[in-house]
Amino acid sequence: MDGMGLFGPKPYRRRDSLTTATEAQRRGKPKKAIAAYQRILDHDGEDPMILHKLAVCLAQVRRVDEARPKFLAAAAGYEAGGFADKALAVYTAAAHHIPGEVEFWERIAQGHLLRERRADAIRVLIDATKNFVGRARRGERIQLLEHVRTIDTWHVEGGLALARDLVADGQSDEARTLLDGLAERNEGATLKKVRWAAFALQPSFGSAWRWLRAAVLGR
């Protein structure tokens, strides 16, 4: 609802509302900023820049269920306009404010892949797993690490992390196949690390012997 002027409703001016919102945000008054940003959207329709700013404020006051679709709408608006870098910045901000949302991390990784930055995409996905701790979030960690495999099937760090979660999830055969594949493609210190992981996950005489051989011979 518009504010009241001296002789009636105060007329809407985008510049005034944006100034009010920006100043409120700077002063640490997100609720006032939310009202001002929402007023702009009500008058001018969806605007990616305003949606992004509003989403940040909503996240700051823990209105996550409202912030999430605003972040997505802001990114979609930038993508529709051909501003891929701005869309990536929105997803990055969203993951910062709502780190427990798998979709945001996946979108960031996809943004890096579109720019042929495979190493950055992998790093984002592996680092993202730190936000999904414990048994209840294991499925999401597996999901993120499986994405790593779609980028680099035999990525060592991602593969070792995935194997640990697969064993904990009761998927021991899949973990063994993954570790065997890593072992076939590596040697030296890396092979030693893979063989040790195999022994730690599933101790046996055979896995101990394979680790010892890798430690001594590097193969």
RAZIFEN-V568834 format. One line per field, one symbol per residue. ss: DSSP state (~ for helix, > for strand, _ for the rest). phi: phi as a letter, one per 20 degrees, with the letter a starting at -180 (. if undefined). Layout:
ss: ???
phi: ???
This chain:
ss: ___>>__>>____~~~~~~~~~~~~~___~~~~~~~~~~~~~~~___~~~~~~~~~~~~~___~~~~~~~~~~~~~~~~~___~~~~~~~~~~~~~~____~~~~~~~~~~~~~___~~~~~~~~~~~~~~___~~~~~~~~~~~~~~~~~____~~~~~~~~~~~~~___~~~~~~~~~~~~~___~~~~~~~~~~~~~~___~~~~~~~~~~~~~__
phi: .ffeefcqgfffcggfffffffffffemdffffgffffffffednfcgffffffffffffdmeffefgffgfffffffffendfffffffffffffecfedggfffffffffffemdfffffffffffffecenffdfgffggffffgffebgdffffffffggffffendfffffffffffffdcbmfffgfffffffffbfafffffffffffedmb
